[in-house]
């Protein structure tokens, strides 16, 4: 189930199962979703971290498989590492996939999320 919106907030829930991080996504009203967003007009997409691991997870960045495709124009990470905002001017049609990069308070290793995607459909 994709979210079709120009501006939105998606919660990134991280839980531990057998000691490994498991990522799930939901809307702010608690409805499960796949983390994907379809954009039809310029706006900012916000991902909010919900860390249920007890490991002190924080966003530090976003890695893109195709960083030069023009789908996402810029990202920012909040100073507390709880929010990632993606600026999408919706000028380039196409789909981009990415992974969230997170740190933790248990060690110096990074955690990568599964890859949600943003699809641009300029009008």
N, CA, C and O atoms as a Tinker XYZ file with bonds, in Angstrom:
   492  protein
     1  N      0.851000   -1.175000    0.000000    73     2
     2  CA     0.000000    0.000000    0.000000    64     1     3
     3  C      0.893000    1.233000    0.000000    63     2     4     5
     4  O      1.582000    1.476000    0.991000    81     3
     5  N      0.909000    2.010000   -1.058000    73     3     6
     6  CA     1.696000    3.228000   -1.144000    64     5     7
     7  C      0.875000    4.416000   -0.690000    63     6     8     9
     8  O     -0.352000    4.420000   -0.781000    81     7
     9  N      1.573000    5.419000   -0.201000    73     7    10
    10  CA     0.933000    6.673000    0.165000    64     9    11
    11  C      1.063000    7.618000   -1.012000    63    10    12    13
    12  O      2.165000    7.817000   -1.521000    81    11
    13  N     -0.044000    8.207000   -1.455000    73    11    14
    14  CA     0.004000    9.187000   -2.520000    64    13    15
    15  C     -0.201000   10.546000   -1.879000    63    14    16    17
    16  O     -1.290000   10.867000   -1.402000    81    15
    17  N      0.860000   11.341000   -1.875000    73    15    18
    18  CA     0.799000   12.630000   -1.209000    64    17    19
    19  C      1.987000   13.458000   -1.647000    63    18    20    21
    20  O      3.012000   12.908000   -2.049000    81    19
    21  N      1.865000   14.759000   -1.575000    73    19    22
    22  CA     2.981000   15.634000   -1.879000    64    21    23
    23  C      3.771000   15.923000   -0.622000    63    22    24    25
    24  O      4.997000   16.013000   -0.672000    81    23
    25  N      3.105000   16.068000    0.486000    73    23    26
    26  CA     3.751000   16.351000    1.754000    64    25    27
    27  C      3.199000   15.345000    2.752000    63    26    28    29
    28  O      1.984000   15.174000    2.853000    81    27
    29  N      4.073000   14.684000    3.482000    73    27    30
    30  CA     3.558000   13.711000    4.434000    64    29    31
    31  C      4.582000   13.299000    5.450000    63    30    32    33
    32  O      5.767000   13.608000    5.328000    81    31
    33  N      4.105000   12.586000    6.469000    73    31    34
    34  CA     4.973000   12.038000    7.502000    64    33    35
    35  C      4.749000   10.535000    7.543000    63    34    36    37
    36  O      3.619000   10.057000    7.638000    81    35
    37  N      5.838000    9.814000    7.469000    73    35    38
    38  CA     5.782000    8.365000    7.602000    64    37    39
    39  C      6.652000    7.991000    8.787000    63    38    40    41
    40  O      7.802000    8.421000    8.882000    81    39
    41  N      6.108000    7.195000    9.687000    73    39    42
    42  CA     6.870000    6.743000   10.843000    64    41    43
    43  C      7.647000    5.484000   10.474000    63    42    44    45
    44  O      7.113000    4.564000    9.854000    81    43
    45  N      8.910000    5.462000   10.864000    73    43    46
    46  CA     9.791000    4.324000   10.637000    64    45    47
    47  C      9.939000    3.615000   11.977000    63    46    48    49
    48  O     10.665000    4.086000   12.853000    81    47
    49  N      9.258000    2.495000   12.139000    73    47    50
    50  CA     9.305000    1.741000   13.390000    64    49    51
    51  C     10.405000    0.698000   13.301000    63    50    52    53
    52  O     10.472000   -0.065000   12.338000    81    51
    53  N     11.269000    0.668000   14.311000    73    51    54
    54  CA    12.338000   -0.322000   14.340000    64    53    55
    55  C     12.200000   -1.130000   15.627000    63    54    56    57
    56  O     12.207000   -0.581000   16.729000    81    55
    57  N     12.076000   -2.439000   15.463000    73    55    58
    58  CA    11.972000   -3.370000   16.583000    64    57    59
    59  C     13.108000   -4.374000   16.471000    63    58    60    61
    60  O     13.741000   -4.489000   15.421000    81    59
    61  N     13.365000   -5.097000   17.547000    73    59    62
    62  CA    14.344000   -6.175000   17.518000    64    61    63
    63  C     13.628000   -7.509000   17.489000    63    62    64    65
    64  O     12.721000   -7.755000   18.285000    81    63
    65  N     14.038000   -8.371000   16.569000    73    63    66
    66  CA    13.553000   -9.748000   16.523000    64    65    67
    67  C     14.778000  -10.641000   16.465000    63    66    68    69
    68  O     15.566000  -10.569000   15.522000    81    67
    69  N     14.934000  -11.484000   17.478000    73    67    70
    70  CA    16.116000  -12.348000   17.583000    64    69    71
    71  C     17.402000  -11.534000   17.513000    63    70    72    73
    72  O     18.390000  -11.968000   16.922000    81    71
    73  N     17.380000  -10.343000   18.124000    73    71    74
    74  CA    18.556000   -9.490000   18.181000    64    73    75
    75  C     18.849000   -8.692000   16.928000    63    74    76    77
    76  O     19.847000   -7.973000   16.878000    81    75
    77  N     18.003000   -8.799000   15.916000    73    75    78
    78  CA    18.220000   -8.084000   14.656000    64    77    79
    79  C     17.156000   -7.009000   14.462000    63    78    80    81
    80  O     15.996000   -7.221000   14.816000    81    79
    81  N     17.538000   -5.844000   13.898000    73    79    82
    82  CA    16.546000   -4.793000   13.659000    64    81    83
    83  C     15.576000   -5.175000   12.540000    63    82    84    85
    84  O     15.981000   -5.687000   11.496000    81    83
    85  N     14.301000   -4.918000   12.777000    73    83    86
    86  CA    13.249000   -5.154000   11.796000    64    85    87
    87  C     12.521000   -3.829000   11.599000    63    86    88    89
    88  O     12.073000   -3.203000   12.559000    81    87
    89  N     12.411000   -3.414000   10.339000    73    87    90
    90  CA    11.803000   -2.130000   10.005000    64    89    91
    91  C     10.375000   -2.326000    9.528000    63    90    92    93
    92  O     10.085000   -3.227000    8.740000    81    91
    93  N      9.483000   -1.464000   10.021000    73    91    94
    94  CA     8.110000   -1.384000    9.543000    64    93    95
    95  C      7.777000    0.087000    9.398000    63    94    96    97
    96  O      8.437000    0.946000    9.983000    81    95
    97  N      6.758000    0.368000    8.621000    73    95    98
    98  CA     6.363000    1.756000    8.362000    64    97    99
    99  C      4.882000    1.907000    8.655000    63    98   100   101
   100  O      4.094000    0.979000    8.474000    81    99
   101  N      4.520000    3.108000    9.115000    73    99   102
   102  CA     3.112000    3.405000    9.325000    64   101   103
   103  C      2.883000    4.895000    9.147000    63   102   104   105
   104  O      3.801000    5.707000    9.254000    81   103
   105  N      1.626000    5.229000    8.871000    73   103   106
   106  CA     1.231000    6.630000    8.779000    64   105   107
   107  C      1.097000    7.180000   10.191000    63   106   108   109
   108  O      1.109000    6.420000   11.159000    81   107
   109  N      0.971000    8.488000   10.310000    73   107   110
   110  CA     0.861000    9.084000   11.642000    64   109   111
   111  C     -0.422000    8.696000   12.363000    63   110   112   113
   112  O     -0.515000    8.840000   13.582000    81   111
   113  N     -1.423000    8.199000   11.615000    73   111   114
   114  CA    -2.642000    7.729000   12.273000    64   113   115
   115  C     -2.585000    6.234000   12.586000    63   114   116   117
   116  O     -3.600000    5.625000   12.925000    81   115
   117  N     -1.371000    5.639000   12.467000    73   115   118
   118  CA    -1.172000    4.263000   12.883000    64   117   119
   119  C     -1.484000    3.198000   11.849000    63   118   120   121
   120  O     -1.481000    2.012000   12.178000    81   119
   121  N     -1.754000    3.585000   10.606000    73   119   122
   122  CA    -2.052000    2.616000    9.559000    64   121   123
   123  C     -0.753000    2.076000    8.959000    63   122   124   125
   124  O      0.105000    2.863000    8.559000    81   123
   125  N     -0.588000    0.752000    8.887000    73   123   126
   126  CA     0.620000    0.199000    8.280000    64   125   127
   127  C      0.732000    0.606000    6.815000    63   126   128   129
   128  O     -0.274000    0.727000    6.117000    81   127
   129  N      1.952000    0.816000    6.360000    73   127   130
   130  CA     2.215000    1.115000    4.954000    64   129   131
   131  C      3.576000    0.540000    4.611000    63   130   132   133
   132  O      4.269000    0.031000    5.492000    81   131
   133  N      3.973000    0.612000    3.349000    73   131   134
   134  CA     5.249000    0.036000    2.946000    64   133   135
   135  C      6.395000    1.045000    2.936000    63   134   136   137
   136  O      7.523000    0.697000    2.585000    81   135
   137  N      6.115000    2.290000    3.317000    73   135   138
   138  CA     7.153000    3.313000    3.347000    64   137   139
   139  C      7.342000    4.030000    2.033000    63   138   140   141
   140  O      8.061000    5.028000    1.971000    81   139
   141  N      6.713000    3.545000    0.982000    73   139   142
   142  CA     6.822000    4.168000   -0.331000    64   141   143
   143  C      5.910000    5.389000   -0.411000    63   142   144   145
   144  O      4.874000    5.443000    0.252000    81   143
   145  N      6.296000    6.352000   -1.215000    73   143   146
   146  CA     5.498000    7.554000   -1.411000    64   145   147
   147  C      5.427000    7.865000   -2.896000    63   146   148   149
   148  O      6.443000    7.809000   -3.588000    81   147
   149  N      4.235000    8.194000   -3.399000    73   147   150
   150  CA     4.071000    8.689000   -4.759000    64   149   151
   151  C      3.789000   10.176000   -4.661000    63   150   152   153
   152  O      2.870000   10.600000   -3.960000    81   151
   153  N      4.583000   10.962000   -5.366000    73   151   154
   154  CA     4.522000   12.415000   -5.284000    64   153   155
   155  C      3.925000   12.969000   -6.578000    63   154   156   157
   156  O      4.359000   12.612000   -7.674000    81   155
   157  N      2.930000   13.840000   -6.440000    73   155   158
   158  CA     2.302000   14.447000   -7.615000    64   157   159
   159  C      2.473000   15.966000   -7.654000    63   158   160   161
   160  O      2.036000   16.615000   -8.604000    81   159
   161  N      3.098000   16.527000   -6.638000    73   159   162
   162  CA     3.416000   17.957000   -6.628000    64   161   163
   163  C      4.575000   18.190000   -5.666000    63   162   164   165
   164  O      4.833000   17.356000   -4.798000    81   163
   165  N      5.270000   19.304000   -5.809000    73   163   166
   166  CA     6.435000   19.598000   -4.984000    64   165   167
   167  C      6.070000   19.612000   -3.505000    63   166   168   169
   168  O      4.987000   20.055000   -3.123000    81   167
   169  N      6.991000   19.121000   -2.680000    73   167   170
   170  CA     6.757000   19.124000   -1.249000    64   169   171
   171  C      7.891000   18.458000   -0.505000    63   170   172   173
   172  O      8.916000   18.099000   -1.084000    81   171
   173  N      7.686000   18.300000    0.789000    73   171   174
   174  CA     8.670000   17.673000    1.653000    64   173   175
   175  C      8.068000   16.417000    2.254000    63   174   176   177
   176  O      6.957000   16.436000    2.783000    81   175
   177  N      8.813000   15.330000    2.168000    73   175   178
   178  CA     8.399000   14.062000    2.761000    64   177   179
   179  C      9.193000   13.892000    4.039000    63   178   180   181
   180  O     10.419000   13.999000    4.025000    81   179
   181  N      8.514000   13.630000    5.139000    73   179   182
   182  CA     9.186000   13.488000    6.424000    64   181   183
   183  C      9.054000   12.058000    6.921000    63   182   184   185
   184  O      7.960000   11.496000    6.962000    81   183
   185  N     10.191000   11.480000    7.298000    73   183   186
   186  CA    10.231000   10.166000    7.941000    64   185   187
   187  C     10.621000   10.385000    9.391000    63   186   188   189
   188  O     11.625000   11.034000    9.685000    81   187
   189  N      9.812000    9.835000   10.300000    73   187   190
   190  CA    10.032000   10.002000   11.736000    64   189   191
   191  C     10.420000    8.654000   12.337000    63   190   192   193
   192  O      9.717000    7.661000   12.148000    81   191
   193  N     11.530000    8.620000   13.055000    73   191   194
   194  CA    12.020000    7.393000   13.662000    64   193   195
   195  C     11.250000    7.064000   14.939000    63   194   196   197
   196  O     11.059000    7.926000   15.796000    81   195
   197  N     10.811000    5.813000   15.059000    73   195   198
   198  CA    10.222000    5.287000   16.290000    64   197   199
   199  C     11.092000    4.086000   16.669000    63   198   200   201
   200  O     10.925000    2.986000   16.143000    81   199
   201  N     12.022000    4.326000   17.593000    73   199   202
   202  CA    13.005000    3.313000   17.988000    64   201   203
   203  C     12.478000    2.502000   19.158000    63   202   204   205
   204  O     12.415000    2.993000   20.285000    81   203
   205  N     12.100000    1.262000   18.889000    73   203   206
   206  CA    11.618000    0.352000   19.935000    64   205   207
   207  C     12.674000   -0.677000   20.313000    63   206   208   209
   208  O     12.358000   -1.701000   20.919000    81   207
   209  N     13.939000   -0.407000   19.952000    73   207   210
   210  CA    15.000000   -1.387000   20.172000    64   209   211
   211  C     15.721000   -1.221000   21.501000    63   210   212   213
   212  O     16.328000   -2.167000   22.003000    81   211
   213  N     15.657000   -0.025000   22.073000    73   211   214
   214  CA    16.453000    0.251000   23.263000    64   213   215
   215  C     17.932000    0.419000   22.949000    63   214   216   217
   216  O     18.758000    0.421000   23.861000    81   215
   217  N     18.275000    0.558000   21.685000    73   215   218
   218  CA    19.675000    0.663000   21.247000    64   217   219
   219  C     20.080000    2.087000   20.885000    63   218   220   221
   220  O     21.183000    2.301000   20.383000    81   219
   221  N     19.212000    3.061000   21.128000    73   219   222
   222  CA    19.558000    4.456000   20.863000    64   221   223
   223  C     19.782000    4.762000   19.392000    63   222   224   225
   224  O     20.744000    5.443000   19.037000    81   223
   225  N     18.903000    4.263000   18.537000    73   223   226
   226  CA    19.044000    4.504000   17.101000    64   225   227
   227  C     18.810000    5.967000   16.757000    63   226   228   229
   228  O     17.979000    6.641000   17.367000    81   227
   229  N     19.561000    6.446000   15.764000    73   227   230
   230  CA    19.393000    7.799000   15.237000    64   229   231
   231  C     19.671000    7.778000   13.744000    63   230   232   233
   232  O     20.582000    7.091000   13.279000    81   231
   233  N     18.871000    8.544000   12.990000    73   231   234
   234  CA    19.167000    8.740000   11.579000    64   233   235
   235  C     20.459000    9.556000   11.464000    63   234   236   237
   236  O     20.661000   10.519000   12.204000    81   235
   237  N     21.328000    9.162000   10.531000    73   235   238
   238  CA    22.498000    9.983000   10.210000    64   237   239
   239  C     22.548000   10.335000    8.732000    63   238   240   241
   240  O     23.325000   11.196000    8.320000    81   239
   241  N     21.719000    9.672000    7.937000    73   239   242
   242  CA    21.711000    9.968000    6.510000    64   241   243
   243  C     20.814000    9.032000    5.743000    63   242   244   245
   244  O     20.100000    8.205000    6.310000    81   243
   245  N     20.872000    9.189000    4.429000    73   243   246
   246  CA    20.094000    8.369000    3.503000    64   245   247
   247  C     21.011000    8.034000    2.334000    63   246   248   249
   248  O     21.634000    8.921000    1.751000    81   247
   249  N     21.090000    6.749000    1.994000    73   247   250
   250  CA    21.880000    6.323000    0.845000    64   249   251
   251  C     20.970000    6.015000   -0.324000    63   250   252   253
   252  O     19.979000    5.301000   -0.177000    81   251
   253  N     21.306000    6.555000   -1.487000    73   251   254
   254  CA    20.489000    6.372000   -2.683000    64   253   255
   255  C     21.185000    5.438000   -3.664000    63   254   256   257
   256  O     22.395000    5.535000   -3.866000    81   255
   257  N     20.426000    4.539000   -4.270000    73   255   258
   258  CA    20.961000    3.659000   -5.295000    64   257   259
   259  C     21.245000    4.466000   -6.558000    63   258   260   261
   260  O     22.230000    4.210000   -7.250000    81   259
   261  N     20.383000    5.442000   -6.861000    73   259   262
   262  CA    20.556000    6.305000   -8.034000    64   261   263
   263  C     20.500000    7.771000   -7.584000    63   262   264   265
   264  O     19.475000    8.430000   -7.761000    81   263
   265  N     21.590000    8.284000   -7.006000    73   263   266
   266  CA    21.558000    9.628000   -6.417000    64   265   267
   267  C     21.469000   10.777000   -7.414000    63   266   268   269
   268  O     21.222000   11.916000   -7.017000    81   267
   269  N     21.662000   10.503000   -8.687000    73   267   270
   270  CA    21.685000   11.582000   -9.681000    64   269   271
   271  C     20.470000   11.556000  -10.598000    63   270   272   273
   272  O     20.500000   12.153000  -11.674000    81   271
   273  N     19.396000   10.872000  -10.188000    73   271   274
   274  CA    18.217000   10.766000  -11.051000    64   273   275
   275  C     17.279000   11.963000  -10.947000    63   274   276   277
   276  O     16.336000   12.063000  -11.732000    81   275
   277  N     17.508000   12.873000  -10.001000    73   275   278
   278  CA    16.709000   14.085000   -9.890000    64   277   279
   279  C     15.349000   13.901000   -9.239000    63   278   280   281
   280  O     14.552000   14.839000   -9.215000    81   279
   281  N     15.060000   12.715000   -8.709000    73   279   282
   282  CA    13.753000   12.506000   -8.069000    64   281   283
   283  C     13.712000   13.225000   -6.720000    63   282   284   285
   284  O     12.776000   13.981000   -6.457000    81   283
   285  N     14.695000   13.006000   -5.877000    73   283   286
   286  CA    14.806000   13.741000   -4.610000    64   285   287
   287  C     15.858000   14.816000   -4.812000    63   286   288   289
   288  O     16.930000   14.555000   -5.358000    81   287
   289  N     15.542000   16.040000   -4.365000    73   287   290
   290  CA    16.430000   17.168000   -4.601000    64   289   291
   291  C     17.380000   17.446000   -3.446000    63   290   292   293
   292  O     18.476000   17.963000   -3.658000    81   291
   293  N     16.971000   17.107000   -2.222000    73   291   294
   294  CA    17.830000   17.338000   -1.053000    64   293   295
   295  C     17.256000   16.580000    0.135000    63   294   296   297
   296  O     16.060000   16.292000    0.185000    81   295
   297  N     18.128000   16.259000    1.097000    73   295   298
   298  CA    17.656000   15.681000    2.354000    64   297   299
   299  C     18.282000   16.446000    3.515000    63   298   300   301
   300  O     19.372000   17.007000    3.403000    81   299
   301  N     17.568000   16.451000    4.622000    73   299   302
   302  CA    18.123000   16.972000    5.867000    64   301   303
   303  C     17.779000   15.990000    6.978000    63   302   304   305
   304  O     16.741000   15.329000    6.948000    81   303
   305  N     18.665000   15.911000    7.949000    73   303   306
   306  CA    18.449000   15.089000    9.132000    64   305   307
   307  C     18.392000   16.040000   10.321000    63   306   308   309
   308  O     19.250000   16.912000   10.463000    81   307
   309  N     17.385000   15.876000   11.174000    73   307   310
   310  CA    17.255000   16.741000   12.340000    64   309   311
   311  C     18.452000   16.554000   13.266000    63   310   312   313
   312  O     19.092000   15.503000   13.250000    81   311
   313  N     18.753000   17.566000   14.071000    73   311   314
   314  CA    19.918000   17.520000   14.950000    64   313   315
   315  C     19.837000   16.388000   15.974000    63   314   316   317
   316  O     20.868000   15.901000   16.438000    81   315
   317  N     18.619000   15.966000   16.331000    73   315   318
   318  CA    18.471000   14.868000   17.292000    64   317   319
   319  C     18.416000   13.498000   16.616000    63   318   320   321
   320  O     18.316000   12.478000   17.298000    81   319
   321  N     18.479000   13.465000   15.276000    73   319   322
   322  CA    18.486000   12.207000   14.543000    64   321   323
   323  C     17.151000   11.489000   14.503000    63   322   324   325
   324  O     17.106000   10.298000   14.193000    81   323
   325  N     16.068000   12.177000   14.806000    73   323   326
   326  CA    14.756000   11.539000   14.841000    64   325   327
   327  C     13.930000   11.752000   13.585000    63   326   328   329
   328  O     12.934000   11.059000   13.378000    81   327
   329  N     14.329000   12.708000   12.733000    73   327   330
   330  CA    13.587000   13.016000   11.511000    64   329   331
   331  C     14.516000   13.095000   10.312000    63   330   332   333
   332  O     15.633000   13.605000   10.406000    81   331
   333  N     14.042000   12.586000    9.192000    73   331   334
   334  CA    14.675000   12.810000    7.893000    64   333   335
   335  C     13.637000   13.502000    7.035000    63   334   336   337
   336  O     12.498000   13.046000    6.937000    81   335
   337  N     14.032000   14.611000    6.408000    73   335   338
   338  CA    13.139000   15.304000    5.498000    64   337   339
   339  C     13.748000   15.272000    4.102000    63   338   340   341
   340  O     14.927000   15.568000    3.907000    81   339
   341  N     12.906000   14.902000    3.132000    73   339   342
   342  CA    13.327000   14.841000    1.736000    64   341   343
   343  C     12.580000   15.901000    0.949000    63   342   344   345
   344  O     11.350000   15.907000    0.904000    81   343
   345  N     13.328000   16.794000    0.334000    73   343   346
   346  CA    12.740000   17.810000   -0.530000    64   345   347
   347  C     12.579000   17.213000   -1.917000    63   346   348   349
   348  O     13.541000   16.743000   -2.524000    81   347
   349  N     11.357000   17.238000   -2.405000    73   347   350
   350  CA    11.052000   16.713000   -3.739000    64   349   351
   351  C     10.327000   17.804000   -4.509000    63   350   352   353
   352  O      9.165000   18.105000   -4.238000    81   351
   353  N     11.026000   18.394000   -5.471000    73   351   354
   354  CA    10.426000   19.460000   -6.276000    64   353   355
   355  C      9.553000   18.902000   -7.390000    63   354   356   357
   356  O      8.924000   19.665000   -8.124000    81   355
   357  N      9.506000   17.580000   -7.524000    73   355   358
   358  CA     8.650000   16.876000   -8.479000    64   357   359
   359  C      8.860000   17.364000   -9.907000    63   358   360   361
   360  O      7.902000   17.537000  -10.661000    81   359
   361  N     10.124000   17.584000  -10.274000    73   359   362
   362  CA    10.446000   18.032000  -11.628000    64   361   363
   363  C     10.817000   16.872000  -12.535000    63   362   364   365
   364  O     10.646000   16.949000  -13.751000    81   363
   365  N     11.326000   15.794000  -11.943000    73   363   366
   366  CA    11.789000   14.646000  -12.727000    64   365   367
   367  C     10.882000   13.455000  -12.487000    63   366   368   369
   368  O     10.700000   13.026000  -11.347000    81   367
   369  N     10.317000   12.924000  -13.549000    73   367   370
   370  CA     9.508000   11.710000  -13.423000    64   369   371
   371  C     10.439000   10.529000  -13.167000    63   370   372   373
   372  O     11.571000   10.498000  -13.650000    81   371
   373  N      9.953000    9.578000  -12.416000    73   371   374
   374  CA    10.733000    8.378000  -12.170000    64   373   375
   375  C     10.625000    7.918000  -10.729000    63   374   376   377
   376  O      9.888000    8.489000   -9.925000    81   375
   377  N     11.376000    6.876000  -10.427000    73   375   378
   378  CA    11.352000    6.271000   -9.105000    64   377   379
   379  C     12.783000    6.168000   -8.594000    63   378   380   381
   380  O     13.691000    5.814000   -9.346000    81   379
   381  N     12.984000    6.478000   -7.316000    73   379   382
   382  CA    14.299000    6.327000   -6.703000    64   381   383
   383  C     14.172000    5.475000   -5.453000    63   382   384   385
   384  O     13.205000    5.601000   -4.701000    81   383
   385  N     15.141000    4.616000   -5.235000    73   383   386
   386  CA    15.163000    3.762000   -4.047000    64   385   387
   387  C     16.294000    4.220000   -3.150000    63   386   388   389
   388  O     17.315000    4.722000   -3.621000    81   387
   389  N     16.101000    4.041000   -1.848000    73   387   390
   390  CA    17.082000    4.510000   -0.881000    64   389   391
   391  C     17.035000    3.650000    0.366000    63   390   392   393
   392  O     16.110000    2.862000    0.563000    81   391
   393  N     18.051000    3.815000    1.208000    73   391   394
   394  CA    18.082000    3.166000    2.507000    64   393   395
   395  C     18.442000    4.204000    3.549000    63   394   396   397
   396  O     19.310000    5.049000    3.328000    81   395
   397  N     17.768000    4.136000    4.689000    73   395   398
   398  CA    18.129000    4.985000    5.812000    64   397   399
   399  C     19.403000    4.443000    6.434000    63   398   400   401
   400  O     19.592000    3.230000    6.521000    81   399
   401  N     20.271000    5.339000    6.863000    73   399   402
   402  CA    21.490000    4.963000    7.567000    64   401   403
   403  C     21.324000    5.462000    9.006000    63   402   404   405
   404  O     21.057000    6.640000    9.242000    81   403
   405  N     21.486000    4.542000    9.958000    73   403   406
   406  CA    21.291000    4.875000   11.368000    64   405   407
   407  C     22.516000    4.478000   12.186000    63   406   408   409
   408  O     23.212000    3.515000   11.863000    81   407
   409  N     22.765000    5.241000   13.252000    73   407   410
   410  CA    23.766000    4.855000   14.237000    64   409   411
   411  C     23.042000    4.277000   15.441000    63   410   412   413
   412  O     21.817000    4.337000   15.539000    81   411
   413  N     23.823000    3.717000   16.356000    73   411   414
   414  CA    23.233000    3.192000   17.584000    64   413   415
   415  C     24.169000    3.488000   18.736000    63   414   416   417
   416  O     25.339000    3.813000   18.531000    81   415
   417  N     23.651000    3.373000   19.950000    73   415   418
   418  CA    24.455000    3.696000   21.131000    64   417   419
   419  C     25.196000    2.477000   21.682000    63   418   420   421
   420  O     25.919000    2.600000   22.670000    81   419
   421  N     25.032000    1.300000   21.063000    73   419   422
   422  CA    25.670000    0.080000   21.560000    64   421   423
   423  C     27.070000   -0.146000   20.995000    63   422   424   425
   424  O     27.926000   -0.723000   21.665000    81   423
   425  N     27.306000    0.316000   19.746000    73   423   426
   426  CA    28.620000    0.140000   19.116000    64   425   427
   427  C     28.774000    1.174000   18.010000    63   426   428   429
   428  O     27.924000    2.051000   17.858000    81   427
   429  N     29.836000    1.080000   17.250000    73   427   430
   430  CA    30.089000    2.074000   16.198000    64   429   431
   431  C     29.620000    1.617000   14.821000    63   430   432   433
   432  O     29.933000    2.260000   13.818000    81   431
   433  N     28.876000    0.520000   14.760000    73   431   434
   434  CA    28.391000    0.009000   13.482000    64   433   435
   435  C     27.150000    0.769000   13.026000    63   434   436   437
   436  O     26.385000    1.267000   13.852000    81   435
   437  N     26.953000    0.858000   11.731000    73   435   438
   438  CA    25.785000    1.506000   11.145000    64   437   439
   439  C     24.709000    0.469000   10.861000    63   438   440   441
   440  O     25.007000   -0.704000   10.638000    81   439
   441  N     23.466000    0.907000   10.873000    73   439   442
   442  CA    22.317000    0.068000   10.570000    64   441   443
   443  C     21.695000    0.595000    9.286000    63   442   444   445
   444  O     21.517000    1.804000    9.138000    81   443
   445  N     21.359000   -0.298000    8.352000    73   443   446
   446  CA    20.693000    0.083000    7.103000    64   445   447
   447  C     19.272000   -0.452000    7.096000    63   446   448   449
   448  O     19.020000   -1.579000    7.523000    81   447
   449  N     18.353000    0.359000    6.611000    73   447   450
   450  CA    16.954000   -0.056000    6.481000    64   449   451
   451  C     16.742000   -0.792000    5.168000    63   450   452   453
   452  O     17.577000   -0.709000    4.267000    81   451
   453  N     15.626000   -1.516000    5.053000    73   451   454
   454  CA    15.207000   -1.986000    3.727000    64   453   455
   455  C     14.917000   -0.760000    2.863000    63   454   456   457
   456  O     14.855000    0.353000    3.385000    81   455
   457  N     14.743000   -0.937000    1.580000    73   455   458
   458  CA    14.671000    0.221000    0.694000    64   457   459
   459  C     13.253000    0.627000    0.302000    63   458   460   461
   460  O     12.646000    0.031000   -0.588000    81   459
   461  N     12.731000    1.660000    0.986000    73   459   462
   462  CA    11.491000    2.257000    0.472000    64   461   463
   463  C     11.812000    3.053000   -0.792000    63   462   464   465
   464  O     12.979000    3.174000   -1.166000    81   463
   465  N     10.802000    3.588000   -1.443000    73   463   466
   466  CA    11.059000    4.349000   -2.659000    64   465   467
   467  C     10.118000    5.538000   -2.769000    63   466   468   469
   468  O      9.036000    5.562000   -2.183000    81   467
   469  N     10.564000    6.519000   -3.534000    73   467   470
   470  CA     9.745000    7.680000   -3.875000    64   469   471
   471  C      9.552000    7.650000   -5.383000    63   470   472   473
   472  O     10.508000    7.506000   -6.146000    81   471
   473  N      8.302000    7.789000   -5.797000    73   471   474
   474  CA     7.965000    7.807000   -7.221000    64   473   475
   475  C      7.396000    9.173000   -7.550000    63   474   476   477
   476  O      6.433000    9.615000   -6.923000    81   475
   477  N      7.981000    9.840000   -8.519000    73   475   478
   478  CA     7.478000   11.133000   -8.978000    64   477   479
   479  C      6.586000   10.953000  -10.177000    63   478   480   481
   480  O      6.927000   10.252000  -11.130000    81   479
   481  N      5.430000   11.599000  -10.118000    73   479   482
   482  CA     4.489000   11.643000  -11.234000    64   481   483
   483  C      4.085000   13.096000  -11.452000    63   482   484   485
   484  O      2.969000   13.482000  -11.105000    81   483
   485  N      4.989000   13.920000  -12.032000    73   483   486
   486  CA     4.641000   15.323000  -12.256000    64   485   487
   487  C      3.427000   15.444000  -13.148000    63   486   488   489
   488  O      3.234000   14.668000  -14.084000    81   487
   489  N      2.612000   16.438000  -12.837000    73   487   490
   490  CA     1.401000   16.644000  -13.660000    64   489   491
   491  C      1.689000   17.560000  -14.810000    63   490   492
   492  O      0.796000   17.849000  -15.607000    81   491
